[in-house]
């Protein structure tokens, strides 16, 4: 047992030193990204607030909402629109590189998304995923962040084993569960590293495990197989059965003349809808696709996919969430479990706090490693077994 702890101690120390800088970047950016929806909602609160005096009016058709957005941004074409079932929520029209918020009852433009906030979060996501790299460098950076995320998972699991008290006595448990006043900086770092690691480890294991699934295709495929589902095939490039070869990238999205009737058919397809997002077809006559969230589901990200004929409004394809395979559902849980959103605001707060804790783990871990190196050079290094025992 002592040999195992000794081996884990050195693996834990060396892995933390090697991957610490990248882990620190992912932790700092992850803490911000965990609360991205709330931060954006606060920054754009004036544009996302529907005046109370318009709530008594019926909701306008989608065409009127799109026309209002076009008048606000005549230099760009709308590409998508999302409407929330809540009367006090504005309609969000994606246009250009931003979003125009429209009062769905009066048609008045309430404002636009914050370009500075959106640019900030794009940069933060670039650092979180690709360490700020662009172009061909992203593939290398993605391999580095994926490996460091997997290393962090190993650190969280091994750390939990190392920090676990030998005996659950007050003397042993306080060193792991509670912050204590210490007489030296080294003792303080040990205490902080143990306490923060112990409390943050469960959340960090979830965040890093979901990150591993998203980083490695073979792990993603394993998730589907463990769920007993077929692994989805990668999307193929080239023309498809809908005539994709006729779509030119420079063509503006088309707004069908029957857009309001098509939208009404989408609402009838899922009467208990929470939000409906529609992507405008890339050319006249092309099918219209919808993403519909279900208000009855415990999962706010339970989304159904609908494709309607742009002319008749007839259903061409309907993929309800409840008919999704277990693998598809598990993959969705992984995606929103990684940010904590699957558990709502409490989950996001826990994810953000765990990321802040991870940043402290890197700092205290580096400090402990440097102190150990300094002691070894001065001939005063303590045995590994004693160092581990003192940390718990």
Beta strands, then each sheet from edge to edge (+ up, - down):
strand 1: 78-84
strand 2: 91-95
strand 3: 98-102
strand 4: 109-112
strand 5: 273-279
strand 6: 288-294
strand 7: 303-308
strand 8: 315-319
sheet 1: 4+ 3- 2+ 1- 5+ 6- 7+ 8-
end
